[in-house]
Structure formats: C-alpha cells, structure tokens
C-alpha cells in the first residue's frame, strides 16, 4: 500500500471483510475498532501502525496497518 488507505478498503484488502457490503455493515454496526476505539466511518483514513480489529460473526480478528511512503 502506498500513501493512505480508507478503513473500508483496508477491511477488504486485509481479508477482514469479504466485500464492500460486509465492510459497510461491520463499520455501521460498531463492530470495528481502531487502536481500541470504535470507528463508525468507512472513509476514515488509516495511519501507519494503526491496529484494526473486527468483531465479526466468525469471531474477533485484527490486522496491523503498514503504509509505504509515497
């Protein structure tokens, strides 16, 4: 990844959501947190080092954001 990435895109790329519809649902239902803080905006721009966690029907999962400089 170069530059920045939005939360909805990251959820799909990290395999935390199968598609955009599920990513939207997870975020709007409050099942996604960034660095332990719930996030309700799919368009939130993630920063290098952010920890994204999801409480999905299949269980809790997470991923670390690594952003390469432009």
WOVENUR-V881033 format. One record per residue. RES is the residue in one small letter. SS is DSSP state (a for helix, b for strand, c for the rest). PSI is psi as a letter, one per 30 degrees, with the letter a starting at -180 (none if undefined). NEAR is the number of other C-alpha atoms within 10 Angstrom. Layout:
RES|SS|PSI|NEAR / RES|SS|PSI|NEAR
This chain:
x|c|k|12 / x|b|k|9 / x|c|b|12 / x|c|l|17 / x|b|k|18 / x|b|l|14 / x|a|e|23 / x|a|e|23 / x|a|e|17 / x|a|e|21 / x|a|e|26 / x|a|e|16 / x|a|e|13 / x|c|f|14 / x|c|g|12 / x|c|f|23 / x|c|k|20 / x|c|e|12 / x|c|l|14 / x|a|e|14 / x|a|e|11 / x|a|e|16 / x|a|e|22 / x|a|e|18 / x|a|e|15 / x|a|e|23 / x|a|e|22 / x|a|f|14 / x|c|g|10 / x|c|g|14 / x|c|g|18 / x|b|k|29 / x|b|l|18 / x|b|j|18 / x|c|h|13 / x|c|g|11 / x|b|k|11 / x|b|k|15 / x|c|k|20 / x|c|g|18 / x|c|j|15 / x|c|f|20 / x|c|g|14 / x|c|k|14 / x|b|k|13 / x|b|l|19 / x|c|l|15 / x|c|k|14 / x|c|f|12 / x|c|k|16 / x|b|j|17 / x|b|k|24 / x|b|k|21 / x|b|k|23 / x|b|j|16 / x|b|l|14 / x|c|e|8 / x|c|f|7 / x|b|l|7 / x|b|k|12 / x|b|l|13 / x|b|l|17 / x|b|l|17 / x|b|k|15 / x|c|k|18 / x|c|j|17 / x|c|k|16 / x|b|k|10 / x|c|l|9 / x|c|none|7
